[in-house]
Amino acid sequence: MGDPWLVKGLKYALQTAVEAMIDLAYHIAAKKFKYAPADARDAIRVLMEGGLIAPQNWPVYSAVIGFRNRVVHGYQEVSSERVYEMARNELGDFERFIAEIEPVLRE
């Protein structure tokens, strides 16, 4: 955490991962559910209502999107500790998301 370049690299990697998740959600909402989401959380909601995402995971994915928004738009500073915590403990959220949408990806 003492290396600012490492923290910046982790932030960018996490931001990119969240943006890939958002892109997939938008694409699935449009292609499978014929719906143009208003924003990233709306796209996740569509997937949840369509039965792809478990309702208990919606708050998790919403928080991940919030993290990305704070990083990109600078709504508030994201601490090095938070970046490290997410990289260390929350990468499973991305794996869970992929597992949930995998049936659609295979179509």
C-alpha positions in Angstrom: 0.0 0.0 0.0 3.0 2.3 0.3 3.7 2.2 -3.4 1.5 4.8 -5.1 2.0 3.2 -8.5 0.9 -0.2 -7.3 -2.3 1.4 -5.8 -2.9 3.3 -9.1 -2.4 0.0 -11.0 -4.8 -1.8 -8.8 -7.4 1.0 -9.1 -7.2 0.8 -12.9 -7.4 -3.0 -13.0 -10.5 -2.9 -10.7 -12.0 -0.1 -12.7 -11.5 -2.0 -15.9 -13.0 -5.2 -14.4 -16.1 -3.3 -13.2 -16.5 -1.6 -16.6 -16.3 -5.1 -18.3 -19.1 -6.3 -15.9 -21.2 -3.2 -16.8 -20.6 -3.7 -20.5 -21.8 -7.3 -20.3 -24.8 -6.3 -18.3 -25.8 -3.6 -20.8 -25.3 -6.1 -23.7 -27.4 -8.8 -22.1 -30.1 -6.4 -21.1 -30.4 -5.2 -24.7 -29.9 -8.5 -26.5 -31.8 -10.9 -24.3 -34.4 -8.7 -22.6 -34.8 -6.1 -25.3 -34.3 -3.3 -22.8 -32.0 -0.3 -23.0 -30.8 0.4 -19.4 -30.7 3.9 -18.1 -27.5 3.3 -16.3 -25.3 0.5 -14.9 -27.4 -0.3 -11.9 -30.5 -0.4 -14.1 -28.7 -3.0 -16.3 -27.9 -5.1 -13.3 -31.5 -4.8 -12.1 -32.8 -6.0 -15.5 -30.6 -9.1 -15.2 -31.8 -9.7 -11.7 -35.5 -9.3 -12.7 -34.8 -11.6 -15.7 -33.6 -14.3 -13.3 -29.9 -14.3 -14.2 -28.7 -12.6 -11.0 -29.7 -13.7 -7.5 -31.4 -10.8 -5.7 -29.0 -11.1 -2.8 -26.1 -10.2 -5.2 -27.7 -7.0 -6.5 -26.4 -4.9 -3.6 -22.9 -6.3 -4.0 -22.8 -5.5 -7.7 -24.3 -2.1 -7.0 -21.6 -1.4 -4.5 -19.0 -2.5 -7.0 -20.4 0.0 -9.5 -20.3 2.7 -6.8 -16.6 1.9 -6.3 -16.0 2.4 -10.0 -17.9 5.6 -10.1 -15.9 7.0 -7.2 -12.7 6.1 -8.9 -13.6 7.5 -12.3 -15.6 10.6 -11.3 -13.8 11.4 -8.1 -17.0 11.7 -6.1 -14.8 11.0 -3.1 -11.3 9.8 -2.7 -10.9 6.0 -2.6 -8.3 5.1 0.0 -5.4 2.8 -0.7 -6.7 0.6 2.0 -10.1 0.2 0.3 -8.4 -0.5 -3.0 -6.2 -3.2 -1.4 -9.2 -4.7 0.5 -11.2 -5.0 -2.7 -8.3 -6.5 -4.6 -7.6 -8.9 -1.8 -11.1 -9.9 -0.7 -13.7 -9.1 -3.3 -12.5 -10.5 -6.6 -14.9 -13.4 -6.0 -17.7 -10.9 -6.8 -16.5 -10.8 -10.4 -16.3 -14.6 -10.6 -19.8 -14.9 -9.1 -21.1 -12.4 -11.7 -19.5 -14.4 -14.5 -21.0 -17.7 -13.2 -24.4 -16.1 -13.0 -24.4 -14.8 -16.6 -22.6 -17.8 -18.0 -25.7 -19.5 -19.4 -26.4 -16.4 -21.5 -22.8 -16.2 -22.7 -23.0 -19.8 -23.9 -26.2 -19.2 -26.0 
